[in-house]
């Protein structure tokens, strides 16, 4: 049991009675108390809870204002709120439910009814949390390359589009690195595809290690990888690309791949630049730079410069 509850009521006696009632059923590991909505909201921000019991009529910030404050925070909107109100406060009950409360308990409350309603909403909260975790896992799986653990091509294209738009809005810069493992087909032909997968995983790990936490690393397809570097200037992107090249060149393998050493070729492009307004055009510029790196002998970094790539054959 690790659930927690926040009890907001200006009456200390009522708070103590609620706590004693809930403790007797062993429903919660932690109990938090507040005298009004403002204190309750502050405690909620510092100590997230699974369910809230809140009086409606309180000094300073009452229950209605507290519900309104919850609405302003998307991260708190899934926390069920059971309002506490007087026996004859029909209109207040309706108003509380309309403003986002999940249920109500009349005062003076019946202990068994209170516990029953808390159990119901606690169960719903658990089901919602499980569903949210499942959806997050599905989203992660749909965006992730299963072999390397990096983002996949679909996520890359969406993220790159967002970053380009942000770059245009803020008049910033954005750099892109496309990387290809040199002579990867030979590795598969010599050592087999399972060992080729080991190489891809090692390369992906080293690529990720050389990037900042907010950079985006993705498997573009086959033995090609892409790194998106927000706010990176051409010189910064070239420095990162060279660091990646050296890091991967230094990879040591074990087992059947002990004798293997690998290199990569990298192409770098930076937005904005002339003749580049879309994701596809930006990718093509970095890909042209990668092609130039291969044509110049591989195991090197090349930067896209318009005048040097206007006639690059594909």
Buried (B, 14 or more C-beta within 10 A) or exposed (E): EEBBBBBBBBBEEBBEBBBEBBEEBEBBEEBBBBBBBBBBBEBBEEEEBBBBBBBBBBEEBBBBBBBEBBEEEEEBEEBBBBBBBBEEBEEBBEBBBEBBBBBBBBBEBEBEEBBEBBEBBBEBBEEEEEEEEEEEEEEEEEBBBEEBEBBBBEBBBEBBEBBBEEBEEEEBBBBBBBBBBBEBEEBBEEBEEEBBEBBBBBBBBBBBEBBEEEBBBBBBEEBBBBBBBBBBEBEBBBEBBBBBBEBBBEBEBEEEBEEBEBBBBBBBBBBBBEEBEEBEBBBBBBBBBBBBBBEEEBBBBBBBBEEEBEEBEE
